[in-house]
Amino acid sequence: MILLTRLNGPVFALNPDLVERADCTPDTVVTLVDGTKYLIAESLPELVALIRQYRAQVVVDAQQLVGQTSGERAEDARERVKETNVVQLHRRER
């Protein structure tokens, strides 16, 4: 889940796998596969970065689980993950 901010203020969690498209009109409108639309405070590039970060973290978590179940020590798995090019993004405070 990614955390987004509705244009009128409240924060909500969204499953990025349900996003069909996002438009900048100039506000960012997220349309889900079922047609639900959300008007959010984040810019289109911020939304894309959050979704990319989410997907990268899913891959990293899966690699850690596979490594741990195959007998790799958790410490070794963490070190291997550090060697990947995953960049942690931090949300800006508004």
N, C-alpha and C positions, 0 to 999 in steps of 0.2 A: 504494500500500500504506500502511496505517496500522500503527503500532506499538502493541501492547497487551501487558499484563502478565497472565500466568496467575495465578490466585489463589495458587498455591504458589511463585511467584517468577519463572520464566523469561519473558523478553520474546520475543514472536513478531510476525511481520508478517502482516497479514490483508488480503485484497482486499475492500474494503467493498462492491463490486458483488455479492458472493456472500452478503451478509447478508440473511436473510429476515425475522428479527425479533430483538429483544432484550427480555429480561424482567428485572425486578428482583424477586428472590425471597428474601431481601433482597440476596443477591449478584447481580451482573449475569451473566446467561447469554445468550450470543450463539448464535443458531441460524442455520446456513447453509442455502442452498437444497437441499443434498443431505442435510440432517438432522443434520449434524455439529454438536455443541454444544461451546462453550468457556465455562468459568467464568473470568471476568476480574476483576482488581482495580479497574479503572476503574468509576466510577459510570455510570449510564445517561445523565445529562446530559453527562458527559465524553465518552462514546462518541459521542453524537449530535454534539457539537462537533467531534470528530476527523473524523467522516465528512463533516460540512458543510465543514470546512476542506479536506479532501481534494478534494471535488467542486468547490469554489471554485477551488482551485489548478489543477485540470484545465482549467477554463474559461479562467483567466488564461494558462496555458501555451499553449492553443490560440489565444487572441487574439494572443499574441506571435508564434507561428509564422505565422499568417495575415498579420500586419503585416509580418514580415520577408520573406515570400515575395512580397508585393505591392510590394516596393521600399521600404517604410518602414525608416528607419534603426533599428537595435536600440535606440539611445538614446531615440528618439521613442516606440518601443513601450513601453519601461520607464516613461517618463513618463506615457503614456496609462494604463498598468496602475495606476500609483500613484493615479490619479484615481478608480479603481473603489473600491467600499466593501468590499474584502476585508480582513479583519482577521486578522493572524497570531496564532495561539494558541500558547502555550508549555506543554508538559507540566510538571506539578508534580513535583518530586523527592519520592520517598517515603522 
